[in-house]
Amino acid sequence: MQTTSLAMQENLSLRPAQPIQDNGALRPIVESAFRYHKLWWAVVLGVVLLTLAYVTVAPREYRSEMDILVQNKRGDDQITPDRMDGQITVNGVTEEQINSEIQILTSRELANVVVDPKWDNPGYQTSLSPSQLKAHDKAVEYFDKHLSVALVRKSNVIHATYTASNPRTATDTLN
């Protein structure tokens, strides 16, 4: 019996040492980092340089946001076949009323006045040259492109967002 245990010990000692596989451990990552340290540093440096390049080259955008609460100040009188002493007034806001407000906020007429406050003055539009009218149209298109108006679901709130390259412009435009 002793001879078999000696033979087993000799067999075990003759085998080359096998690395212990540890699935999901940090050790293989650390080993590869030390083994390929130049490649790891090159990747890290590349990511940092690309991030810095994007931050310095990308245009800055400033966003101004505003929430508008739509209220029905004038109640709708309800007519019922029942005999009532007083009137029943409903003050709720319908989806059609909110959609109408959104259409007004995104209309070209409002954009014309926001871009140039004198636009509604009588005779002002005829006093402009064709190049000024073209510049005004470009400014209105830019305004429409950077304005976002959306309904907040299940509420009477309209969310408006304007994006500009200048923080003062973004704030002043929505105010």
C-alpha positions as CSV (number, residue, x, y, z in Angstrom):
1,M,0.0,0.0,0.0
2,Q,2.9,2.2,0.7
3,T,4.4,1.6,-2.7
4,T,1.2,2.8,-4.5
5,S,1.2,6.0,-2.5
6,L,4.8,6.6,-3.3
7,A,4.1,6.0,-7.0
8,M,1.2,8.5,-6.9
9,Q,3.4,11.1,-5.2
10,E,6.0,10.6,-7.9
11,N,3.4,10.9,-10.6
12,L,2.1,14.2,-9.1
13,S,5.5,15.6,-8.7
14,L,6.4,14.8,-12.4
15,R,3.4,16.7,-13.8
16,P,4.0,20.3,-14.8
17,A,2.2,22.9,-12.7
18,Q,-1.0,24.0,-14.3
19,P,-2.3,27.5,-13.7
20,I,-5.5,27.7,-11.8
21,Q,-8.3,29.0,-13.9
22,D,-10.4,31.5,-12.1
23,N,-13.4,32.4,-14.2
24,G,-14.6,36.0,-13.8
25,A,-11.6,37.1,-11.7
26,L,-9.6,40.2,-12.0
27,R,-6.3,38.4,-12.3
28,P,-6.4,37.7,-16.1
29,I,-7.1,41.3,-16.8
30,V,-4.2,42.5,-14.5
31,E,-1.9,39.9,-16.0
32,S,-2.7,41.1,-19.5
33,A,-2.3,44.7,-18.5
34,F,1.2,44.0,-17.2
35,R,2.0,41.8,-20.2
36,Y,0.8,44.4,-22.8
37,H,1.4,47.6,-20.8
38,K,2.5,49.6,-23.8
39,L,-0.7,48.7,-25.7
40,W,-2.8,49.6,-22.7
41,W,-1.2,52.9,-22.2
42,A,-1.6,53.7,-25.9
43,V,-5.3,52.9,-25.8
44,V,-5.8,55.0,-22.6
45,L,-3.8,57.9,-24.1
46,G,-5.8,57.7,-27.4
47,V,-9.1,57.8,-25.6
48,V,-8.1,60.7,-23.5
49,L,-6.8,62.6,-26.5
50,L,-9.9,62.0,-28.5
51,T,-12.1,63.1,-25.6
52,L,-10.1,66.3,-25.2
53,A,-10.2,67.0,-29.0
54,Y,-14.0,66.5,-29.0
55,V,-14.5,68.8,-26.0
56,T,-12.4,71.6,-27.5
57,V,-13.6,71.3,-31.1
58,A,-17.3,70.5,-30.7
59,P,-19.6,73.6,-30.7
60,R,-21.0,74.5,-27.4
61,E,-24.8,74.3,-27.1
62,Y,-26.9,75.9,-24.4
63,R,-30.4,74.8,-23.8
64,S,-33.1,76.8,-22.2
65,E,-36.3,75.1,-21.1
66,M,-39.7,76.4,-20.0
67,D,-42.9,74.7,-18.9
68,I,-46.2,76.4,-19.7
69,L,-49.3,75.5,-17.7
70,V,-52.5,75.7,-19.8
71,Q,-55.5,76.8,-17.8
72,N,-59.1,77.3,-18.9
73,K,-59.9,80.7,-17.3
74,R,-63.4,80.8,-18.9
75,G,-65.5,77.8,-17.9
76,D,-67.7,76.0,-20.4
77,D,-71.4,76.0,-19.3
78,Q,-73.0,72.6,-19.5
79,I,-76.6,72.3,-20.8
80,T,-78.5,69.4,-19.3
81,P,-82.1,68.3,-19.7
82,D,-82.5,68.2,-15.9
83,R,-84.0,71.2,-14.1
84,M,-81.1,72.9,-12.2
85,D,-81.1,75.9,-10.0
86,G,-77.6,77.0,-11.1
87,Q,-75.3,76.4,-14.0
88,I,-72.7,73.6,-14.1
89,T,-69.4,74.9,-15.2
90,V,-66.6,72.7,-16.4
91,N,-63.1,74.2,-16.2
92,G,-61.1,71.3,-17.6
93,V,-58.7,71.8,-20.5
94,T,-59.2,69.5,-23.4
95,E,-56.5,68.0,-25.6
96,E,-57.7,70.1,-28.5
97,Q,-57.1,73.3,-26.6
98,I,-53.5,72.2,-25.6
99,N,-52.8,71.2,-29.3
100,S,-54.1,74.6,-30.4
101,E,-51.6,76.3,-27.9
102,I,-48.8,74.1,-29.3
103,Q,-49.7,75.1,-32.9
104,I,-49.7,78.8,-31.9
105,L,-46.2,78.4,-30.2
106,T,-44.8,76.7,-33.3
107,S,-46.5,79.1,-35.8
108,R,-44.5,81.1,-38.3
109,E,-46.3,84.3,-37.3
110,L,-45.0,84.0,-33.7
111,A,-41.5,83.1,-35.0
112,N,-41.5,86.2,-37.2
113,V,-42.3,88.4,-34.1
114,V,-39.7,86.6,-31.9
115,V,-37.0,87.1,-34.5
116,D,-37.9,90.7,-35.2
117,P,-40.2,92.4,-32.8
118,K,-41.1,95.2,-35.3
119,W,-42.4,92.6,-37.8
120,D,-46.1,93.3,-36.9
121,N,-45.8,97.0,-37.4
122,P,-47.8,98.2,-40.5
123,G,-45.5,99.0,-43.4
124,Y,-42.4,97.5,-41.8
125,Q,-42.2,94.5,-44.1
126,T,-42.5,96.6,-47.2
127,S,-39.7,98.8,-46.1
128,L,-37.2,95.9,-46.0
129,S,-35.0,95.1,-49.0
130,P,-35.0,91.6,-50.6
131,S,-31.7,90.8,-48.9
132,Q,-33.1,91.8,-45.5
133,L,-36.2,89.7,-46.1
134,K,-34.0,86.8,-47.0
135,A,-31.9,87.2,-43.9
136,H,-35.1,87.4,-41.8
137,D,-36.4,84.2,-43.4
138,K,-33.1,82.4,-42.6
139,A,-33.3,83.6,-39.0
140,V,-36.9,82.3,-38.7
141,E,-35.8,79.0,-40.1
142,Y,-33.0,78.8,-37.6
143,F,-35.4,79.7,-34.8
144,D,-37.8,76.9,-35.9
145,K,-35.0,74.4,-36.2
146,H,-33.8,75.0,-32.6
147,L,-37.2,75.3,-31.0
148,S,-38.9,72.2,-29.6
149,V,-42.4,72.3,-28.2
150,A,-44.0,69.1,-26.8
151,L,-47.0,68.1,-24.6
152,V,-46.2,66.6,-21.3
153,R,-48.3,63.4,-21.2
154,K,-51.3,63.2,-18.9
155,S,-51.1,66.9,-17.9
156,N,-52.0,70.4,-18.9
157,V,-48.3,71.4,-19.4
158,I,-46.5,72.3,-22.6
159,H,-42.7,71.8,-22.5
160,A,-40.7,74.2,-24.7
161,T,-36.9,74.0,-25.3
162,Y,-34.7,76.3,-27.3
163,T,-31.0,75.5,-28.1
164,A,-28.5,78.2,-29.0
165,S,-24.7,78.7,-29.1
166,N,-25.0,81.5,-26.6
167,P,-26.5,81.1,-23.1
168,R,-28.0,84.6,-23.1
169,T,-29.7,84.0,-26.5
170,A,-31.1,80.7,-25.4
171,T,-32.6,82.3,-22.2
172,D,-33.9,85.5,-23.8
173,T,-35.5,83.7,-26.7
174,L,-37.9,81.7,-24.5
175,N,-38.6,84.6,-22.1
